[in-house]
Amino acid sequence: MFRGSAYLNLDAKGRFAIPTKQRERLLAVGDTNLILTVDRARCLLLFPVQTWELIERDLAALPAFDDAARSVQRLYLGNAEELEMDAQGRVLLPQHLREFAFLDKRIVLVGQGAKFEIWDEQRWKDKTLADLEDHNIGQLAMSSSLGNLKF
């Protein structure tokens, strides 16, 4: 499981180093290959290959003639890129995906359980503040499905 946030720098080529703790978790399951794709929130999603393959199967199984299903497939599968972590734990983010997520020099790698989100630092800070003010999140936290969470 990946958790927490790491504030990182992109180098001139668009690479960043995965923090040691997260890198060790990836290496423990033998994953130096990763899948990067877009998210509707205008961040990027980074998956270990083994995790992504399960998602990819589910996406491929969606109804072929359903417009919404095809849109989801185009969004996530059509933008998916296979990446390899180098010996120093660095990952190169393709230019077109950096542009999609407004990534420049400072990024945030956000652990989300089985995957990471990659955000531009300022957009992450803005999103966090917006989520704190979002009344719908408060209502969701009070719902029965989340009622057992203890904070």
OpenMM code with the backbone's topology and positions (N, CA, C; nanometers):
from openmm import Vec3, app, unit

residues = "MET PHE ARG GLY SER ALA TYR LEU ASN LEU ASP ALA LYS GLY ARG PHE ALA ILE PRO THR LYS GLN ARG GLU ARG LEU LEU ALA VAL GLY ASP THR ASN LEU ILE LEU THR VAL ASP ARG ALA ARG CYS LEU LEU LEU PHE PRO VAL GLN THR TRP GLU LEU ILE GLU ARG ASP LEU ALA ALA LEU PRO ALA PHE ASP ASP ALA ALA ARG SER VAL GLN ARG LEU TYR LEU GLY ASN ALA GLU GLU LEU GLU MET ASP ALA GLN GLY ARG VAL LEU LEU PRO GLN HIS LEU ARG GLU PHE ALA PHE LEU ASP LYS ARG ILE VAL LEU VAL GLY GLN GLY ALA LYS PHE GLU ILE TRP ASP GLU GLN ARG TRP LYS ASP LYS THR LEU ALA ASP LEU GLU ASP HIS ASN ILE GLY GLN LEU ALA MET SER SER SER LEU GLY ASN LEU LYS PHE".split()
positions = [
    Vec3(0.0839, -0.1184, 0.0000),
    Vec3(0.0000, 0.0000, 0.0000),
    Vec3(0.0876, 0.1236, 0.0000),
    Vec3(0.0490, 0.2183, -0.0815),
    Vec3(0.1216, 0.3440, -0.0896),
    Vec3(0.0404, 0.4507, -0.0187),
    Vec3(0.1067, 0.5259, 0.0695),
    Vec3(0.0373, 0.6309, 0.1440),
    Vec3(0.1313, 0.7481, 0.1631),
    Vec3(0.0724, 0.8612, 0.1965),
    Vec3(0.1518, 0.9808, 0.2217),
    Vec3(0.1803, 1.0589, 0.0956),
    Vec3(0.2413, 1.1751, 0.1152),
    Vec3(0.2748, 1.2648, 0.0047),
    Vec3(0.4233, 1.2965, 0.0083),
    Vec3(0.4841, 1.3019, -0.1095),
    Vec3(0.6249, 1.3395, -0.1220),
    Vec3(0.6348, 1.4549, -0.2211),
    Vec3(0.6965, 1.5639, -0.1777),
    Vec3(0.7183, 1.6806, -0.2623),
    Vec3(0.8523, 1.6620, -0.3317),
    Vec3(0.8485, 1.6633, -0.4652),
    Vec3(0.9657, 1.6259, -0.5443),
    Vec3(0.9915, 1.7270, -0.6560),
    Vec3(1.1119, 1.7196, -0.7110),
    Vec3(1.1493, 1.8031, -0.8249),
    Vec3(1.1529, 1.7206, -0.9519),
    Vec3(1.1072, 1.7802, -1.0620),
    Vec3(1.1285, 1.7223, -1.1940),
    Vec3(1.2589, 1.7797, -1.2475),
    Vec3(1.3422, 1.6958, -1.3077),
    Vec3(1.4641, 1.7484, -1.3689),
    Vec3(1.4313, 1.8032, -1.5080),
    Vec3(1.5312, 1.8533, -1.5777),
    Vec3(1.5108, 1.9168, -1.7081),
    Vec3(1.4528, 1.8208, -1.8120),
    Vec3(1.4748, 1.6900, -1.7936),
    Vec3(1.4213, 1.5906, -1.8875),
    Vec3(1.2801, 1.5449, -1.8512),
    Vec3(1.2303, 1.5872, -1.7346),
    Vec3(1.0974, 1.5441, -1.6918),
    Vec3(1.1000, 1.4191, -1.6055),
    Vec3(1.2126, 1.3940, -1.5404),
    Vec3(1.2258, 1.2767, -1.4535),
    Vec3(1.2124, 1.3180, -1.3076),
    Vec3(1.1680, 1.2221, -1.2265),
    Vec3(1.1701, 1.2394, -1.0818),
    Vec3(1.2117, 1.1072, -1.0197),
    Vec3(1.2653, 1.1159, -0.8986),
    Vec3(1.3083, 0.9954, -0.8274),
    Vec3(1.1985, 0.9534, -0.7304),
    Vec3(1.1581, 0.8288, -0.7403),
    Vec3(1.0607, 0.7744, -0.6461),
    Vec3(1.1289, 0.7634, -0.5099),
    Vec3(1.0658, 0.8155, -0.4050),
    Vec3(1.1282, 0.8093, -0.2720),
    Vec3(1.1649, 0.6659, -0.2327),
    Vec3(1.2717, 0.6530, -0.1568),
    Vec3(1.3279, 0.5224, -0.1213),
    Vec3(1.2239, 0.4273, -0.0632),
    Vec3(1.1437, 0.4740, 0.0307),
    Vec3(1.0451, 0.3873, 0.0955),
    Vec3(0.9475, 0.3283, -0.0069),
    Vec3(0.8995, 0.4115, -0.0991),
    Vec3(0.8049, 0.3639, -0.2007),
    Vec3(0.8768, 0.2764, -0.3045),
    Vec3(0.9992, 0.3129, -0.3368),
    Vec3(1.0786, 0.2345, -0.4318),
    Vec3(1.1007, 0.0937, -0.3775),
    Vec3(1.1322, 0.0827, -0.2480),
    Vec3(1.1535, -0.0483, -0.1872),
    Vec3(1.0272, -0.1332, -0.1932),
    Vec3(0.9121, -0.0718, -0.1751),
    Vec3(0.7851, -0.1467, -0.1856),
    Vec3(0.7631, -0.1966, -0.3274),
    Vec3(0.7945, -0.1131, -0.4252),
    Vec3(0.7814, -0.1561, -0.5646),
    Vec3(0.8780, -0.2701, -0.5956),
    Vec3(1.0012, -0.2570, -0.5515),
    Vec3(1.1012, -0.3610, -0.5779),
    Vec3(1.0684, -0.4914, -0.5063),
    Vec3(1.0047, -0.4828, -0.3901),
    Vec3(0.9693, -0.6030, -0.3137),
    Vec3(0.8720, -0.6917, -0.3901),
    Vec3(0.7881, -0.6302, -0.4734),
    Vec3(0.6953, -0.7093, -0.5550),
    Vec3(0.7464, -0.7255, -0.6980),
    Vec3(0.8724, -0.6837, -0.7209),
    Vec3(0.9343, -0.7030, -0.8517),
    Vec3(0.8884, -0.6070, -0.9579),
    Vec3(0.8338, -0.4935, -0.9194),
    Vec3(0.7827, -0.3991, -1.0182),
    Vec3(0.8756, -0.2807, -1.0393),
    Vec3(0.9552, -0.2879, -1.1460),
    Vec3(1.0265, -0.1692, -1.1906),
    Vec3(0.9542, -0.1103, -1.3107),
    Vec3(0.8583, -0.1852, -1.3643),
    Vec3(0.7734, -0.1356, -1.4718),
    Vec3(0.6467, -0.0780, -1.4113),
    Vec3(0.6114, 0.0379, -1.4605),
    Vec3(0.4958, 0.1107, -1.4088),
    Vec3(0.4086, 0.1549, -1.5253),
    Vec3(0.2832, 0.1814, -1.4952),
    Vec3(0.1918, 0.2355, -1.5949),
    Vec3(0.1461, 0.3723, -1.5485),
    Vec3(0.1545, 0.4679, -1.6400),
    Vec3(0.1129, 0.6052, -1.6140),
    Vec3(-0.0035, 0.6380, -1.7039),
    Vec3(-0.1075, 0.6989, -1.6478),
    Vec3(-0.2209, 0.7422, -1.7290),
    Vec3(-0.2793, 0.8689, -1.6680),
    Vec3(-0.3789, 0.9225, -1.7344),
    Vec3(-0.4406, 1.0483, -1.6910),
    Vec3(-0.5556, 1.0214, -1.5951),
    Vec3(-0.5958, 1.1266, -1.5266),
    Vec3(-0.7127, 1.1210, -1.4401),
    Vec3(-0.7999, 1.2415, -1.4704),
    Vec3(-0.9294, 1.2275, -1.4482),
    Vec3(-1.0229, 1.3370, -1.4755),
    Vec3(-0.9949, 1.4609, -1.3917),
    Vec3(-0.9251, 1.4461, -1.2806),
    Vec3(-0.8912, 1.5599, -1.1949),
    Vec3(-0.7711, 1.6377, -1.2492),
    Vec3(-0.7202, 1.5997, -1.3652),
    Vec3(-0.6047, 1.6623, -1.4304),
    Vec3(-0.4752, 1.6386, -1.3534),
    Vec3(-0.4675, 1.5218, -1.2907),
    Vec3(-0.3418, 1.4737, -1.2355),
    Vec3(-0.3079, 1.3474, -1.3146),
    Vec3(-0.1979, 1.2838, -1.2804),
    Vec3(-0.1606, 1.1577, -1.3424),
    Vec3(-0.1731, 1.0459, -1.2409),
    Vec3(-0.2012, 0.9269, -1.2896),
    Vec3(-0.2095, 0.8074, -1.2052),
    Vec3(-0.0932, 0.7166, -1.2410),
    Vec3(-0.0233, 0.6669, -1.1392),
    Vec3(0.0922, 0.5802, -1.1583),
    Vec3(0.0663, 0.4480, -1.0862),
    Vec3(0.0669, 0.3393, -1.1625),
    Vec3(0.0349, 0.2063, -1.1106),
    Vec3(0.1522, 0.1108, -1.1274),
    Vec3(0.1745, 0.0221, -1.0305),
    Vec3(0.2603, -0.0935, -1.0589),
    Vec3(0.1927, -0.1759, -1.1693),
    Vec3(0.2701, -0.2370, -1.2554),
    Vec3(0.2138, -0.3112, -1.3688),
    Vec3(0.1135, -0.4164, -1.3231),
    Vec3(0.1465, -0.4900, -1.2164),
    Vec3(0.0552, -0.5968, -1.1701),
    Vec3(-0.0816, -0.5414, -1.1331),
    Vec3(-0.0851, -0.4274, -1.0698),
    Vec3(-0.2125, -0.3640, -1.0327),
    Vec3(-0.2861, -0.3170, -1.1573),
    Vec3(-0.2120, -0.2537, -1.2479),
    Vec3(-0.2731, -0.2006, -1.3695),
    Vec3(-0.3352, -0.3115, -1.4544),
    Vec3(-0.2715, -0.4259, -1.4618),
    Vec3(-0.3241, -0.5341, -1.5457),
    Vec3(-0.4644, -0.5757, -1.5032),
    Vec3(-0.4928, -0.5727, -1.3741),
    Vec3(-0.6282, -0.6030, -1.3260),
    Vec3(-0.7271, -0.4960, -1.3716),
    Vec3(-0.6877, -0.3724, -1.3627),
    Vec3(-0.7738, -0.2613, -1.4057),
    Vec3(-0.7944, -0.2675, -1.5562),
    Vec3(-0.6880, -0.2946, -1.6278),
    Vec3(-0.6944, -0.3024, -1.7734),
    Vec3(-0.7927, -0.4104, -1.8198),
    Vec3(-0.7913, -0.5240, -1.7518),
    Vec3(-0.8874, -0.6312, -1.7850),
    Vec3(-1.0309, -0.5841, -1.7641),
    Vec3(-1.0546, -0.5163, -1.6517),
    Vec3(-1.1896, -0.4654, -1.6241),
    Vec3(-1.2320, -0.3622, -1.7277),
    Vec3(-1.1404, -0.2747, -1.7658),
    Vec3(-1.1734, -0.1741, -1.8673),
    Vec3(-1.2015, -0.2390, -2.0030),
    Vec3(-1.1219, -0.3370, -2.0382),
    Vec3(-1.1403, -0.4056, -2.1663),
    Vec3(-1.2721, -0.4825, -2.1710),
    Vec3(-1.3234, -0.5222, -2.0554),
    Vec3(-1.4476, -0.6004, -2.0496),
    Vec3(-1.5735, -0.5130, -2.0558),
    Vec3(-1.5574, -0.3825, -2.0555),
    Vec3(-1.6747, -0.2942, -2.0626),
    Vec3(-1.7452, -0.3123, -2.1963),
    Vec3(-1.8756, -0.2856, -2.2027),
    Vec3(-1.9517, -0.3057, -2.3268),
    Vec3(-1.8975, -0.2220, -2.4430),
    Vec3(-1.8690, -0.2872, -2.5534),
    Vec3(-1.8062, -0.2225, -2.6679),
    Vec3(-1.8944, -0.1167, -2.7342),
    Vec3(-2.0252, -0.1266, -2.7188),
    Vec3(-2.1147, -0.0329, -2.7877),
    Vec3(-2.1772, 0.0689, -2.6932),
    Vec3(-2.1248, 0.0786, -2.5737),
    Vec3(-2.1719, 0.1768, -2.4766),
    Vec3(-2.0807, 0.3003, -2.4851),
    Vec3(-2.1397, 0.4145, -2.5185),
    Vec3(-2.0591, 0.5350, -2.5399),
    Vec3(-1.9810, 0.5764, -2.4159),
    Vec3(-2.0430, 0.5680, -2.2989),
    Vec3(-1.9737, 0.6065, -2.1752),
    Vec3(-1.8567, 0.5113, -2.1483),
    Vec3(-1.8778, 0.3826, -2.1706),
    Vec3(-1.7724, 0.2844, -2.1497),
    Vec3(-1.6559, 0.3106, -2.2450),
    Vec3(-1.6867, 0.3414, -2.3688),
    Vec3(-1.5806, 0.3695, -2.4660),
    Vec3(-1.5055, 0.4967, -2.4303),
    Vec3(-1.5746, 0.5948, -2.3748),
    Vec3(-1.5075, 0.7177, -2.3317),
    Vec3(-1.4095, 0.6886, -2.2183),
    Vec3(-1.4516, 0.6058, -2.1240),
    Vec3(-1.3637, 0.5678, -2.0128),
    Vec3(-1.2432, 0.4907, -2.0659),
    Vec3(-1.2649, 0.3993, -2.1583),
    Vec3(-1.1548, 0.3233, -2.2162),
    Vec3(-1.0563, 0.4157, -2.2882),
    Vec3(-1.1100, 0.5094, -2.3675),
    Vec3(-1.0227, 0.6029, -2.4386),
    Vec3(-0.9406, 0.6859, -2.3411),
    Vec3(-1.0061, 0.7314, -2.2340),
    Vec3(-0.9380, 0.8169, -2.1373),
    Vec3(-0.8241, 0.7424, -2.0690),
    Vec3(-0.8538, 0.6273, -2.0111),
    Vec3(-0.7547, 0.5574, -1.9297),
    Vec3(-0.6619, 0.4668, -2.0100),
    Vec3(-0.7157, 0.3864, -2.1002),
    Vec3(-0.6308, 0.2984, -2.1804),
    Vec3(-0.5585, 0.3755, -2.2904),
    Vec3(-0.6302, 0.4678, -2.3523),
    Vec3(-0.5726, 0.5438, -2.4632),
    Vec3(-0.4590, 0.6357, -2.4225),
    Vec3(-0.4535, 0.6720, -2.2968),
    Vec3(-0.3465, 0.7592, -2.2484),
    Vec3(-0.2427, 0.6854, -2.1647),
    Vec3(-0.2565, 0.5551, -2.1525),
    Vec3(-0.1643, 0.4772, -2.0688),
    Vec3(-0.0281, 0.4636, -2.1369),
    Vec3(0.0763, 0.4837, -2.0568),
    Vec3(0.2145, 0.4704, -2.1033),
    Vec3(0.2880, 0.3774, -2.0077),
    Vec3(0.3644, 0.2843, -2.0644),
    Vec3(0.4466, 0.1975, -1.9803),
    Vec3(0.5801, 0.2660, -1.9547),
    Vec3(0.6178, 0.2731, -1.8286),
    Vec3(0.7421, 0.3376, -1.7871),
    Vec3(0.8280, 0.2362, -1.7136),
    Vec3(0.9589, 0.2613, -1.7140),
    Vec3(1.0484, 0.1760, -1.6366),
    Vec3(1.1288, 0.2628, -1.5405),
    Vec3(1.1314, 0.2198, -1.4163),
    Vec3(1.2119, 0.2870, -1.3158),
    Vec3(1.3584, 0.2493, -1.3410),
    Vec3(1.4470, 0.3490, -1.3482),
    Vec3(1.5875, 0.3186, -1.3727),
    Vec3(1.6579, 0.2765, -1.2431),
    Vec3(1.7871, 0.2487, -1.2514),
    Vec3(1.8626, 0.1983, -1.1363),
    Vec3(1.8670, 0.2969, -1.0203),
    Vec3(1.8499, 0.4260, -1.0486),
    Vec3(1.8474, 0.5282, -0.9439),
    Vec3(1.7060, 0.5551, -0.8927),
    Vec3(1.6088, 0.4773, -0.9400),
    Vec3(1.4708, 0.4955, -0.8965),
    Vec3(1.4002, 0.6095, -0.9658),
    Vec3(1.4551, 0.6557, -1.0787),
    Vec3(1.3936, 0.7663, -1.1520),
    Vec3(1.2955, 0.7155, -1.2568),
    Vec3(1.1949, 0.7987, -1.2807),
    Vec3(1.0931, 0.7704, -1.3811),
    Vec3(1.0819, 0.8926, -1.4710),
    Vec3(1.0767, 0.8698, -1.6018),
    Vec3(1.0616, 0.9769, -1.6988),
    Vec3(0.9139, 0.9918, -1.7345),
    Vec3(0.8589, 1.1106, -1.7087),
    Vec3(0.7201, 1.1391, -1.7436),
    Vec3(0.7150, 1.1944, -1.8858),
    Vec3(0.6392, 1.1322, -1.9754),
    Vec3(0.6304, 1.1822, -2.1129),
    Vec3(0.5777, 1.3267, -2.1161),
    Vec3(0.6312, 1.4033, -2.2100),
    Vec3(0.5973, 1.5450, -2.2218),
    Vec3(0.4466, 1.5684, -2.2317),
    Vec3(0.3771, 1.4918, -2.3175),
    Vec3(0.2339, 1.5167, -2.3378),
    Vec3(0.1532, 1.4919, -2.2093),
    Vec3(0.1985, 1.3982, -2.1261),
    Vec3(0.1282, 1.3751, -2.0000),
    Vec3(0.1649, 1.4805, -1.8959),
    Vec3(0.2885, 1.5296, -1.8998),
    Vec3(0.3246, 1.6415, -1.8123),
    Vec3(0.2396, 1.7634, -1.8454),
    Vec3(0.2201, 1.7889, -1.9739),
    Vec3(0.1375, 1.9027, -2.0156),
    Vec3(-0.0070, 1.8841, -1.9715),
    Vec3(-0.0602, 1.7633, -1.9859),
    Vec3(-0.1981, 1.7349, -1.9454),
    Vec3(-0.2201, 1.7718, -1.7987),
    Vec3(-0.1246, 1.7376, -1.7118),
    Vec3(-0.1396, 1.7579, -1.5673),
    Vec3(-0.0737, 1.8870, -1.5180),
    Vec3(-0.0298, 1.9712, -1.6108),
    Vec3(0.0304, 2.1008, -1.5764),
    Vec3(0.1563, 2.0847, -1.4907),
    Vec3(0.2325, 1.9791, -1.5136),
    Vec3(0.3518, 1.9540, -1.4333),
    Vec3(0.4693, 2.0324, -1.4892),
    Vec3(0.5402, 2.1009, -1.3994),
    Vec3(0.6542, 2.1804, -1.4423),
    Vec3(0.7782, 2.1387, -1.3650),
    Vec3(0.8060, 2.2018, -1.2531),
    Vec3(0.9276, 2.1705, -1.1776),
    Vec3(0.8987, 2.0994, -1.0460),
    Vec3(0.7976, 2.1418, -0.9734),
    Vec3(0.7657, 2.0853, -0.8421),
    Vec3(0.6396, 2.0001, -0.8547),
    Vec3(0.6510, 1.8747, -0.8103),
    Vec3(0.5372, 1.7835, -0.8152),
    Vec3(0.5155, 1.7221, -0.6774),
    Vec3(0.3992, 1.6603, -0.6627),
    Vec3(0.3689, 1.5870, -0.5400),
    Vec3(0.3273, 1.4463, -0.5813),
    Vec3(0.3931, 1.3473, -0.5216),
    Vec3(0.3603, 1.2068, -0.5418),
    Vec3(0.2732, 1.1672, -0.4231),
    Vec3(0.1467, 1.1351, -0.4504),
    Vec3(0.0484, 1.1112, -0.3451),
    Vec3(0.0106, 0.9634, -0.3442),
    Vec3(0.0406, 0.8949, -0.2355),
    Vec3(0.0044, 0.7546, -0.2220),
    Vec3(-0.1460, 0.7397, -0.2080),
    Vec3(-0.2018, 0.6487, -0.2852),
    Vec3(-0.3461, 0.6228, -0.2846),
    Vec3(-0.3746, 0.4739, -0.2759),
    Vec3(-0.3078, 0.4074, -0.1834),
    Vec3(-0.3310, 0.2636, -0.1680),
    Vec3(-0.2526, 0.1851, -0.2711),
    Vec3(-0.3203, 0.1410, -0.3747),
    Vec3(-0.2576, 0.0569, -0.4763),
    Vec3(-0.1929, 0.1368, -0.5890),
    Vec3(-0.2036, 0.2695, -0.5834),
    Vec3(-0.1488, 0.3539, -0.6897),
    Vec3(-0.0995, 0.4850, -0.6298),
    Vec3(-0.0406, 0.5671, -0.7177),
    Vec3(-0.0012, 0.7028, -0.6821),
    Vec3(-0.0765, 0.8006, -0.7714),
    Vec3(-0.1002, 0.9192, -0.7192),
    Vec3(-0.1395, 1.0326, -0.8012),
    Vec3(-0.0179, 1.1233, -0.8102),
    Vec3(-0.0012, 1.1875, -0.9253),
    Vec3(0.1070, 1.2842, -0.9434),
    Vec3(0.0430, 1.4178, -0.9776),
    Vec3(0.0698, 1.5174, -0.8925),
    Vec3(0.0104, 1.6500, -0.9044),
    Vec3(0.1184, 1.7567, -0.9175),
    Vec3(0.0857, 1.8641, -0.9861),
    Vec3(0.1636, 1.9858, -0.9766),
    Vec3(0.1505, 2.0341, -0.8316),
    Vec3(0.2592, 2.0818, -0.7713),
    Vec3(0.2570, 2.1171, -0.6293),
    Vec3(0.1490, 2.2191, -0.5946),
    Vec3(0.1381, 2.3269, -0.6712),
    Vec3(0.0387, 2.4289, -0.6373),
    Vec3(-0.1030, 2.3776, -0.6584),
    Vec3(-0.1243, 2.3015, -0.7661),
    Vec3(-0.2582, 2.2450, -0.7899),
    Vec3(-0.2960, 2.1489, -0.6773),
    Vec3(-0.1984, 2.0725, -0.6228),
    Vec3(-0.2253, 1.9822, -0.5104),
    Vec3(-0.2675, 2.0611, -0.3873),
    Vec3(-0.1954, 2.1677, -0.3588),
    Vec3(-0.2307, 2.2511, -0.2433),
    Vec3(-0.3696, 2.3108, -0.2603),
    Vec3(-0.4004, 2.3593, -0.3812),
    Vec3(-0.5330, 2.4165, -0.4087),
    Vec3(-0.6421, 2.3105, -0.3952),
    Vec3(-0.6159, 2.1919, -0.4461),
    Vec3(-0.7137, 2.0818, -0.4393),
    Vec3(-0.7382, 2.0415, -0.2944),
    Vec3(-0.6327, 2.0354, -0.2155),
    Vec3(-0.6469, 1.9995, -0.0745),
    Vec3(-0.7338, 2.1014, -0.0017),
    Vec3(-0.7080, 2.2290, -0.0250),
    Vec3(-0.7895, 2.3336, 0.0385),
    Vec3(-0.9346, 2.3262, -0.0082),
    Vec3(-0.9559, 2.3038, -0.1373),
    Vec3(-1.0918, 2.2928, -0.1896),
    Vec3(-1.1648, 2.1739, -0.1281),
    Vec3(-1.0943, 2.0619, -0.1124),
    Vec3(-1.1562, 1.9430, -0.0521),
    Vec3(-1.1929, 1.9678, 0.0939),
    Vec3(-1.1106, 2.0451, 0.1641),
    Vec3(-1.1425, 2.0779, 0.3036),
    Vec3(-1.2711, 2.1597, 0.3149),
    Vec3(-1.2995, 2.2388, 0.2123),
    Vec3(-1.4179, 2.3242, 0.2118),
    Vec3(-1.5398, 2.2565, 0.1485),
    Vec3(-1.5214, 2.1409, 0.0874),
    Vec3(-1.6290, 2.0740, 0.0138),
    Vec3(-1.7292, 2.0108, 0.1093),
    Vec3(-1.8501, 2.0646, 0.1101),
    Vec3(-1.9547, 2.0131, 0.1993),
    Vec3(-2.0002, 1.8726, 0.1608),
    Vec3(-1.9865, 1.8373, 0.0326),
    Vec3(-2.0247, 1.7026, -0.0097),
    Vec3(-1.9365, 1.5966, 0.0562),
    Vec3(-1.8095, 1.6285, 0.0772),
    Vec3(-1.7203, 1.5338, 0.1437),
    Vec3(-1.7650, 1.5135, 0.2879),
    Vec3(-1.8045, 1.6211, 0.3529),
    Vec3(-1.8562, 1.6096, 0.4895),
    Vec3(-1.9792, 1.5223, 0.4961),
    Vec3(-2.0677, 1.5385, 0.3983),
    Vec3(-2.1880, 1.4556, 0.3949),
    Vec3(-2.1529, 1.3100, 0.3680),
    Vec3(-2.0571, 1.2865, 0.2802),
    Vec3(-2.0143, 1.1504, 0.2500),
    Vec3(-1.9550, 1.0848, 0.3744),
    Vec3(-1.8779, 1.1602, 0.4499),
    Vec3(-1.8175, 1.1056, 0.5714),
    Vec3(-1.9229, 1.0646, 0.6731),
    Vec3(-2.0402, 1.1262, 0.6672),
    Vec3(-2.1479, 1.0931, 0.7605),
    Vec3(-2.2340, 0.9778, 0.7097),
    Vec3(-2.2134, 0.9374, 0.5843),
    Vec3(-2.2967, 0.8316, 0.5279),
    Vec3(-2.2670, 0.6978, 0.5947),
    Vec3(-2.3590, 0.6061, 0.5788),
    Vec3(-2.3435, 0.4764, 0.6439),
    Vec3(-2.2237, 0.3984, 0.5890),
    Vec3(-2.1870, 0.4181, 0.4615),
    Vec3(-2.0752, 0.3425, 0.4052),
    Vec3(-1.9418, 0.3827, 0.4650),
    Vec3(-1.9323, 0.5028, 0.5155),
    Vec3(-1.8082, 0.5480, 0.5771),
    Vec3(-1.8218, 0.5668, 0.7269),
    Vec3(-1.9342, 0.5295, 0.7799),
    Vec3(-1.9620, 0.5542, 0.9208),
    Vec3(-1.8681, 0.4846, 1.0176),
    Vec3(-1.8002, 0.3781, 0.9718),
    Vec3(-1.7108, 0.3044, 1.0607),
    Vec3(-1.5684, 0.3578, 1.0613),
    Vec3(-1.5419, 0.4563, 0.9760),
    Vec3(-1.4069, 0.5130, 0.9749),
    Vec3(-1.3827, 0.5924, 1.1016),
    Vec3(-1.2669, 0.5763, 1.1569),
    Vec3(-1.2322, 0.6476, 1.2804),
    Vec3(-1.1185, 0.7441, 1.2476),
    Vec3(-1.1378, 0.8710, 1.2738),
    Vec3(-1.0335, 0.9713, 1.2492),
    Vec3(-0.9956, 1.0380, 1.3773),
] * unit.nanometer
topology = app.Topology()
chain = topology.addChain("A")
for resn in residues:
    res = topology.addResidue(resn, chain)
    for name in ("N", "CA", "C"):
        topology.addAtom(name, app.Element.getBySymbol(name[0]), res)
